[in-house]
Every structure is written in structure tokens, then in C-alpha cells.
Amino acid sequence: MRVWPFPKAIIAGLIVLLASSIAVAAGTKQFDVSTLGADAHAWNAASSLLVYAMRDGSIWSRSAPNFASPFLITKLELPTEQRVEQIVWSPEGDQFAIISPRSPDLWDTIWLVDPNKSEVRDLLPPGAPFGGPGIRALRISTWLADGRILFGVHCGTGCVGLHGVQSKNRGTYWDFCDSSGDFFWSPANDVAVVENDREHIGPASLGLVSISDGVEVPKGASYYRPRKECPSIFEGEQPCGTCGSSQAGPHFDSWFPDNRTVLYTEAGLNSSKLKLWDTKTGARRTLAASGASGMISADGRYVCFVAPEGEKTITSRSKRVLFQVLDLQSRKVILSKEVPAHTSFQCSPPQ
């Protein structure tokens, strides 16, 4: 792990991380997960347990602080040349869910695993809703406190359908809406910003989806509905019909700890602004007239972002990029340092 040499007063809390390795931390100890050669992994801080999947479908665990003596939890029967794609822990940390193709139909499904009993249950067995022609592709979006696992299903070009299944009983499902982008859940996990990119035909837009928006699907019934777009709240300031994946429009960056304020980038053809959106009142205002890819510290006081140096906006051709830290309390930029154009970073408050 490489850390940029910022001033000593800042380095303890405001850190730029290059994505050269993946590590989980247990107290002061770190374990490099990349050394395992796993296809997917998930860390449970509450139980200090690391769970990971190997290419043969075997699911293993290691316990902190030493991460020694791997324990075999179970082994999934994977179709040839397929792999485990995702592992997600429940909010309570007593179970985890796995996304992987099912043999023999090759459809992605959600396996519910109890690590203490090595029990495995298919939450989307044959005959469950949310199927379709071709191969079903899934991705878990979030796991709610009430036991529902919300997941996205590929529903055609530029389409992701948001659905749900109850992990605490059998055969209860929910349907939400369809998006052309991703879902970003709030700290309280009760509402998500949905990023609609309109299949790259601008302007892009941001909207909101609540956990109360789901419609329960009757048990044992076949289910079909026409495509239903998740509602947009506002669109980008500048339309762009030929910009591709970097089109003009708003792009989600981060939630504030207050569970209502969203930081987003308003990307234009010749400029990019960092903005705030109050999801309760709908009010929006500019935070930085030139900036993008913002991230908020855990205490909500600092905003880390990148800004172009000598340009109005950041593009794939930008050579000089500034990493900046804005103190919202003093409303001053307390750090500005040139970094490589494609650096990834984390933002945390000074200690």
C-alpha cells in the first residue's frame, strides 16, 4: 500500500491510496487478501471473520487477528468455467449471501449461507420470479435490516431491474423499478440515489428510490411487467447526445452522514462542478466551481476531491490533477497537491 507524503499534520487523516492491493484491517493488523487468489471475499468486522471463495467453488473463512488456519464452510457446485461473483454479509453478521451461477441452467442465483452450520439455501430457485430469456445476471445492491436482500437483475441493454427477496422466510419477493445506472444507498440504508444515464443519450439524471417503494410479488405466481424507469428528480444542466459514457450530467459521489445530503459532480462538456443536494428539500448548490469525484470524511466535515490544474474540467487526457481537501467548517481548502490523473483515494478526518 502506497501513501502520498503529505504534511505531517495531515497525513494521519487525509490519505491518498493507490489501488495496488486489497487489505482488511483487524485492529492494527492488516491481511492482504490478494495473496489468497480468491474470486470474491467479504470482511465482517463484527465477528472478525474473513470469508472468501476459491475457483473450485469452495467457501473458506479465516479469523482475525492472525488470519491463520483456514476453515472450509461449504463447497458450491459451480458450472464449468464459472465462479463465485459476490459475497455480502447480513447486517447482523450471522449469515452471508453469495452470487454465483447455478448448475445446470447457468442462471445467477443468491445462495444464503449460515457459516456456523454450513447450511446453504437457494433464494431464487427454479420457478422464482425475475427470470427472462437468456442468462440471468445478478448483483446484490444492499441487505436491509428487515431481512430483505435487494438485488439488481440485468434486464436488457442499459437496464438494471431492482428487486428483493426475503432471507428470513421462503418465497417472498419484491419488485421496485428499472434503472440505466447504479444504486447508491444512504448511511441508514433506507433510500438510494439512482443514477440514470439514459443509455448514454443525455442528459443524465439522479433520482431516489426508497425501501418502501417495493411492491410485493404474490407467492407462486408468474410475474411480468413492462419496463418501469426509476423516477428522476433532476437532470443535467447541459444536454449531450453524443458524449458516450462520459456524457454531461450529474454523477453521484457520496452521501453525508446526515442521511439527507448528497455530494455529486455536475459534469459538463467544458467544466465540472462539485455540488450538494438536499434530498429532503430538493435544494441544490455549488460547493466547488471546479472539481469532481468528491468523497466525504466519516464525520462529514471534510470533502476530498480532484480538480484540474490549468483547465476547467478533468478528462481522460488531463495530465495535471490536484487532490484537494475542503474544510466545510472553515470553508477553506486546507490541502492541495498534484497527483497522477487516475489516483484512487480515501478521505477521513484528521486525528
N, C-alpha and C positions, 0 to 999 in steps of 0.2 A: 504494500500500500504506500503510495507516494503522497506527501503533503507539501503544499507550496510554502516557502519560507516567508510567511507574513510577519509583521512586527510582533514582538513577544506579548504585548498587551492584548493582541487579537487572536493569536494562534490557538489559544486554549479553547476558543469557542467558535470561531468563524473559519471554516476549513474547506478547502477545495480538494475533492477526491478524484483521482483518475481511476476509471473503471477497469483496472488491470487485474483485480482479484475480488473474490467474494468471501466475506468472512462473517461469522456470527460471534457475538460477544457474550461472555458469561462473567460478570464482574470485571476484573482486569485482564481476564484471559480471552484470547481470540483463537478461533479454529478456522482454517482455510478450507472451505467446503469444496473448492475446485480440485483439491487433491484426491477426492473420492471418485471422480469420474462419474458422478450421478447425473441422471437425466432431469431430475426435479428434486427439490428439497424444501422443507419448511421448518422454521425455528419457533419453538414455543417457550417464551421467556418465563411464563408462569410455572411450568414444570421443569424448566431447564433441559428440554428434550429436543434433539435434532432428529427429524425423520427425513429419509431420503430414499429414492427409487433408483435401482440399477437397471441396466439394459435388459436383463432377463426377466423383469417383472417383479423381482424380489424387493420387499419394502423393509428397510432396516431403521434402527434407532440407535443413537448414541447420547449419553447423558453427560452434562457438564458436572464438574469443571474440567475433567480430563479428556472427555470425548473418546475414551478407550472402550474396548470390549463391545463391539457392535452386536446388537440383538436383532435376530430375524423376527419380524412381526407377522408377515404373511407373504405369499407369492401369488401374483395375479397371472392368469393365463392370457398372455398377450398374443395377438395375431402376428404372423411372421413379419419382421422388419418394422414393427410398431413399438411404441414406447410410452411410458407414463409422461403426461404432458404438464400436469399441475398438481400440487399438493397444498391444501389450505386447512388450517386448524379452526376448530369451532371457537366461539367467543369464550366458552368456559375452559377450553384447553383439554377436554376429556376425550374428544374424538377428532378425527380429521377426515377430509374428503379428498378423493383422488379423481382426476380426469384422465381417462385412457380409452383407447378403442376396445370394443368388446368383441370377443370371438364368438361366433364366426361371421357376424354381419358387418364388422369393421366400423360400426357407429360408435362415436364417443358416448360415454356414459359417466355418471357420477357414482363412485364407489364410496360408501360410508364405512369407515374403519374404526373399531374400538381397539386401541393399542394394548389395553390390558387383557383383553380376551381373545385378541387376534380374530375377531369376527368381522366379516365383510358382507355388505348388503348393497345390491344394485338399486339405486334410487330412481332410475329411468329404465325399467325392464322393458322387453318387447311388448308392444301394445300401449305403452305410456304415450301421452300427448307430446306435441312438439317434435314430430318427425317430419318427413318430407322426402322428395326424390333425391337420389344420390346419397352421399355420405354425410352423416350428421357431425358437425364440428361444434364443440362446446368450449366455454371458458367461464369459470366461476368469477362472478363480479363482486359478491360480498356474502357474508354469513351473518344473518340477523340474530338478535338476542332471543327472539321468539322461536328460533329453530329453523326458520326458512333459509334455504340456500338460494340466492338469486344468481342466475347464470345467463350468459349470452349464447345464442344459437345463430350460426351463420344462416341467413335467410335469402341469399341471392347476392348479386353484385352490389357492393356498397351498403349492405343491410345486415344489422345485428339485432335480433329479437331478444328482449329482456323477459325472462320467465322465472318462475320459482318453484321449488319443491320443498315440502316439509320433511325435515330429517327425523322428527320425533315420532312420526307415525307413517303408515303406508298409504300411498295413493292420493295424496292431497297436493294439488298443483295450482299455480297462479300464472296469469298472463298480464303483462304490462304493456309494452309498446315497442316500436322498432326505431332504431337509430342508424345513422350513417357514420357514427363516430363512437367514441368511448364513453363510459360512465365513470364519474369520479365522486366517491362517497364522502359525506361530511364526517367530521370527528365523532358525532353522535350516531352515525350510521343510520340516519332516518331520512335523508334526502340526498340525491345525487345530481351533480351538474352533468348534463348530457351535451356532448359536443357533436352537433350535426354538421357534417361537411358537405352535404348535398351532392354526394358522389363527385366531388371536385368541380362542381358547377356553382360558382359563388352567387351571392355572398354566403359565407359560413355563418353559423348561429350557435348560441348557447341557450339551453333550456334547463328545466328542473323536472325531476321525477321523484315522487315521494313513495315510501314503502306502503302507504295507504292507497296508492293508485292501482294496485294489483286487483284483478278480477279472478275469483276462484273458479277453476275449471271443474265441472261435475265429474265425479268419480266414474270410471268405466265408460265414459262417453268419448267418441271420436271428436276431435276438436279441430276446427279450421276457422280462420277469419282472414279477411283481406289485409293487406299491409296497412299498418296504422302507425304513422310517424309520431315519435315522442314530441310533445309541444315545444316550440322555440319561444324564448322570452324576448330576445333581441338579436338582430343580425349585425354583420359587419358594416362599417361606415362606407367602405368602398366596394362596389361590385367588381367581380373579376371572373370572366367566363373561361379564361384560358391559362390560369395560373397553376393548374395541377395541384399536387399535394401541399404546396406552399402558398396556396391562394390567400388573397386578402380576407381578413375576417378575424373574429375573436377566437382565441385558443386558451383553454383552461390552463392555469399554472398551479394554484394551490388554494386550500381552504385556510382561513384563520381559525384559531382555537375557539372563537366565539360562536361557531357553528352557523353563522349567517353571512359573513363577509367572504367574498371570493376574490382572489388575485388572478387577473388574466392579462394576456397580451393582445392588443389590438394591432394586428399585422396588416400593413398597407403595402402598396406597390413600391413606395419610396420612403416609408417610415414605419416605425414600430413603437407603440406606446405601452407602458405598464399602467393598468387601470384597476380600480376597485369597484366591486359590485355588491351592494347590499341586497341580498336575496329576499329580505323581508319587505323592504320598501320599494325595491326596484331601482333605487338611486345608483348612478354610476359617475365616477370622477377619475381624472387622470392623476396617477401617482408619480410617474416619471415620463417626461415628454419624449425621451429616447431610451428605450430599454426593452428587454424580452426575457422569457424563460425565468420568471421570478420564483423564489422559494421563501417560505416564511419560517422563522425560528419557532421553536416549540412554545415559547412564551408570548408570541405574537408581536414582539417589539421590533424585530429586525427583519428586513427584506433583503435577500441576496438576489442579484440579477446580473445579467450581462448587458453591456451597452457597446455600441460601435465606437471606435476611436477614429475621428475624422470623417465619419459617414453618418447618414441619417437613419439607416436601418442595417440589420445584420442579415446577410445572405450566405449561401454556401460558398461564395467567393471571398467573403470577408477574411482578411489576413490579420488585422489588428482588432482584438476584442478586449474590453475591460470587464473585469469582475468587480462589482461594486456592492457595498453594503450600506443600506439606508437605515438610520435610526429613526423610527417613527415618532419617538418621544421628543427628540430634539429637531426632527425634520432635516437632518444633515446627513450627507454621505460621509461615513467615518472610515471607509476603506475603498481605494480604487487601485487596481493592479492589473497590468496586462497579462493575459493568459492565452494559451492556444485556443483556436476558434471553437473546437469541439470538446472542451473540458466538461465533465460532469462534476457536480458538487453537492454538498450537504450544508445546511445552514442551521446553526444552533447558537443560543445566546452565550455571550462571554461569561466565564466563571468568576 
